[in-house]
């Protein structure tokens, strides 16, 4: 069975080229090919004129092909010898990229585009893909040159975090990095959801130290199987009384990658995912639950 490629989307902007560099490094780590795609974008109320190559549609296609060529050159400079192919996709950016996500080991996008309308569109596209694509989606933000040797994975419910933990452990193993699992809450005690099957009546007779011990035990149990599978990965966990998004944004400054899980069915960008995607200091991976 042929391995799925790492797919990176480009619009020719410098931010999308930084995402492309990240994708090229990732493809080498995974011993996979890199597929670079672009989608000609039409501004609002503009439709392509099929009359000839100098029409609006033709100009947009030419710009997309130039973006592909520039991205392929950047990939070759970043990772010489990496197998790269390029493709121009028809349709809307969100629809076209979501359609090909099933053929990717992961989909890598920048958080914003070249500016103006393009930046607005690509910002919304990256969020749409992060909450709808079934493959891992990595949204690359800001500079990613520094190597911290740490992968941070945000854990909301330890019992429903297998997909995110599996991806995070694999990344830590590939990068020879430490893995840190973080559970944070912004209330006086973790919510009922945060402590899983614990009932409101049971919570009522527990103090803060009891709840912390309960969540810590569940985190240890969730990590145990993955530690056995990846014995070389150094692991740890943190329980933090603060808003999860703020904690993860802060952690992104010292991490090579922040990993978040989400429910498999597409849904609106949540109160944690949205700010992390908007303000993280590095790449963020969104992993659909299995």
N, C-alpha and C positions, 0 to 999 in steps of 0.2 A: 504494500500500500504506500503510495507516494505521500511524503510528509507535506503538511500544509505550510504555505509560506507565511512569513510576516508581511503584512500589507500596510503600506504607509501612503497616506493621502497628501497631495501637495497642491498648492495654488500659486506657487512661485514666490510667496512671501518668505522673508528670512525666518519667521517663526516656524513655518511649515518645513523649512530646510533644517532647522534645529531638531524638529521632530523626526525628520528623515535620518539625521545622523544617529539619533537614539535608536531608531528602528534598525539601522545598519549594524550597530554594535550588538543589538539583541539577536539579529539573525545569525551573526557569527557565533555568539554564545550558544545558540540552540542548534547550530549546524543546519540551518534552514536557508532557503532562498529568500530574497527580498523582492517583493512585487510593489512597484510604485504606480499609483493611479491618480488621475486628475479628472475633474468634471467641469466642462465649460459652464460658467454661471451667467445667467441672464439677469440684469437688473430688473426691478419691478416694472411691469407693463410693457416690457420690451420683448418682441418675438422675433425669431430669426427670419431673415429674408432669404429664400432659397434661390434667388436669381443668379448668384455667382460667388466666387471666392472672396470678393471684397465686401460682401454684405456683413451685417452685424454678426450673424451666426458664424460666418467664416472667420471673422476677426477673433471672435471668442475661442474658436477651436484652435486657431494659430497660437493664441496666448497660452492655452492649456498645453499644447504640444511643446512650446518653449519651456513651460514650467516643468514638464516631464523630463526634457533634455537636461535642464539645469539640475534637477534632482538626481538624475542618473549620474551626472558628472560629480556631484557632491558625494554620492554614495561611493563612487569609485575612489575618490580622494580619501574618504573616511576609512573605508575598508577595502583596500586593493585585493582583488581576487574573489570578492564576494559575487555570487551569481545573482544578477539583477535583470528583471524584465519590467517593461512599462506598458501601461494600457490607458487609453482614453475611454472614459465611461459615458454612456448617454444617460439622460434623465436629470432629475434634481439631485443636488449633492447628497442630501439625507437619504433619499430613496435608493440612489445608486450604490452608496457605500453600505447601507444596510443589506442590500441584496447580495453583495459579495462577501459580507462578513462571515457567512457560513463556510466559505472556502479558505478562511484564514486561521492560522494558529493564534494570531492576535491582530488587532487593528490599531494602528498608531496614527494619531492626528495631533495637530497643533491646537491650542486653545482659542486662537484668534487668527484672522487672515491679514491681508495686505493693508487694510484700513478702510474706513467708510463703510459702504454697504457690504463689501466682502468680509470685513472683520465681523460685522453683525451677523451675517449669514453663517460663517464658519464657527463663531462662538456658539450659536444655537445648534448647529449641526453636531459639534463635538458633544454637547450635552444630550442631544437626542440619541446619538449612537451609544453613549455611555449608559443610557437607561433602557435601550431596546435591543441592542445587538447581543446575540447569545455567546459570541466569542469574547475573550478578554479585550477590553478597550483601554488603551493607554493614551491619556491626554498629557502632552508634554508642555510644560510651562517654563519660561525663563531659561537661564543658562543651566546646563547640566554637566559641565566639565569636571567639577570636583567629584572625587570618589570618596564616599564616607564609609563604605563597607557596612551599611546597615539597611535592612528592609523593615519598614513599619507596616503592620497590618492592624486596621481598626476592627475591633470585635464588639458587635452589639449583643448578639445572642450566641454564646459559645456552642450551643447545640445545633445552630444553623449556619455555621461558618466554615464548613468543610471545604467548599470550593475556593473561598478566599485564602484559607490557610494552606491548602495544597499548592495554589499558585505562588503564594508568598514563600513557602519553603523551597519550591523549585527555583525561584529567582535567587534566594539566598544561597542555595547550593551552587548554582551556575556562577554567581559572582563572588563566592567564598566570603559571604557577608554574614553578619549577625542578624538574627530575626528578633524583633521586638513586637509582641502583641499588646495592644493598648485597648483598655476598656475605660470609657469615661462617661460620666453622667453629670447633669447640671442641676439636679434636685438635691434635697436634703438627704434622701436615700435613693438608691436605684429604683426605677419604676418596676411594676410587676413584670413588664415585658423583659426588662434587663435581667431579672433573676428567674426567668423561665417559668417553671411549674410552681414556684412559690406562690401561695395564695395570699390574699390581702389579710386574712386572719393570722396566718403564720408570720407575715411581715410585721403585724402589729405588736407582736411580743419579742421582736428582735431589735437590738440596737444597731448602731452604725457599724460597730466592729463585727457583729454577727453577720451582717449582710456582706461586708467586705470579705470575710472569711468564706462565706458561701460562694460568692462570685469567684474568688481566687481558686477555690477547689474546682469549680467548673472550668475555669481557664486551664488549670493544670491537666484536667482530664481531656480537654479538647486538644491540647498540645501533645499529649503523651504518645499517641499513635504516630504522629508526624515526626516526633523526635526519634522514634524507632526506625522509621523509614529513611530519615536523613540524619544519621548519627553524627555526621561531621559538622552540622549546622549548630552553632552556639545560639541558644534561645533564652528569652526572658520575657517577662510581662510586667505591665504597670496598670494600677488602678488609680484613676485620677478624678477628683471631684471638680469638674469644670465642664464647660460646654464641649461636646465631642469634636465639633468642627474646629473650634479654636485650638484644642489640643493637637489635632492632626495637622492643622496648618503650621503650627509651631514645630511639630516633629518633622515636617517636610523639609525644613531648612537643614537638617542634619542627616537626612535619609537619601539613599539612592533612588528609592521608590516607595510611595505610600500605596497600600492595597486596601480597597474597600469592597465589600460584598454587597449584592443587591438581590431582591427577589427576581426570579426568572421572568415573570410577566412584566412587560413594559409599564412604567408608571411615571408620574411627574417627578422631576428632580427634587429630592427631599431636602430637609433643613440641614442635613449634614453634608450630603454629596454636593449640593449646589455651591455653598461657600468654599468647600475644599477645592473643587474644580476651578473656582474663580480666583482663589487667593493663594494656592499652594506655591511653594518656592521651587518645585521640581515636578517630575512626572508623577501622575496618579493613575493607577490601574483600577478599573471597575470590573468586578467579576460577577457574572450571573450565577445564582445558586443552581445546583444540579437537580 
